Amino acid sequence: MLLINSESESEIKIIEKIAKKKNVVVNIGIRLNPNTDANTLKQISTGKKENKFGVDEKTFLKLVSILRTSKNIKLKCLSVHIGSQITDHKPYEKMLKAVDKIINKAKFNFEYIDLGGGMGISYEKNQKKLNYKKYKSAIEKFLRRNNSKLIFEPGRSIIGNTAILISRVIYLKESSKKIFVILDAGMNDMMRPALYGAKHQILPAFKNKKKSKKSYEFVGPICETTDKFLSVSNFNKLKERDLIFISDVGAYGSSLSSNYNIRPKPSEILINKSKVTILKKRQKLEDII
Ligand SMILES: Cc1ncc(COP(=O)(O)O)c(C=O)c1O
């Protein structure tokens, strides 16, 4: 194990207590809350002072000073992670400036600087993309002043675009203004729209030339108003039992899924060229009750 990134003074005290009891030295990092707005959904923003993550500058400096003399804890890393689905390089520039400032104040040589993840992906056509070249040049500038090793924690940017959720239309229910498309997938299978208002493109599994005159509102079958995926106009005309897919569910799709409403989870299938592997079998009701 390289190190434990800690989030608070109390957590560090516990690590120290356990390390002392076991008579070992534990490498840790401290997560700084750099009070930087990530310009992303507020629900996945983690680097502003009102967010619970990390410690503020004052606490950070206090902890660095205390840990200089600790016998059982070796401070190795400063970590930051200001949020997820970041598509603008400017918050990263601000974050790096804040990190630079605090390193100067702390006068401490961190072996590692952990810059977290957060690199955004495209969920919709023409969506703004993170300018990696600009992020890279901000990092290079930072490295000219600091010779620490960098750690990244990319999540969504590696796997977000790699998966789809296939779902069957159970019912079509027409109202005066729209048609509700009731799917057999619900918010328990894919929680991002209900939890964050996130938008995932929905596409028909088989295209036809007819378009629906009324807009479709794709919803799940769960008794919650937030059990809703997306509203789309000009969608391919659908019939009950047709298949659709919800796009880009590779990150925070399966990992946020649950058995809410006693709903068994779907199976997960990996397709690698022509090789098909079942990663998780479809759950049965008996598996969860
Ligand atoms: C501390 C930390 N690092 C990295 C990540 C990964 O973020 P992303 O998937 O946006 O790259 C997360 C996500 O919650 C996180 O909490």
The ligand as a Gaussian input file, in Angstrom:
#p B3LYP/6-31G(d) Opt

LIG

0 1
 C      -11.358000      11.234000      -4.202000
 C      -11.831000      10.880000      -5.572000
 N      -10.924000      10.731000      -6.554000
 C      -11.302000      10.389000      -7.814000
 C      -12.629000      10.190000      -8.132000
 C      -12.984000       9.828000      -9.558000
 O      -13.608000      10.891000     -10.176000
 P      -13.969000      10.892000     -11.717000
 O      -14.752000       9.667000     -11.999000
 O      -14.767000      12.124000     -11.903000
 O      -12.673000      10.926000     -12.492000
 C      -13.608000      10.345000      -7.144000
 C      -15.028000      10.151000      -7.459000
 O      -15.921000      10.179000      -6.661000
 C      -13.204000      10.702000      -5.825000
 O      -14.104000      10.859000      -4.841000

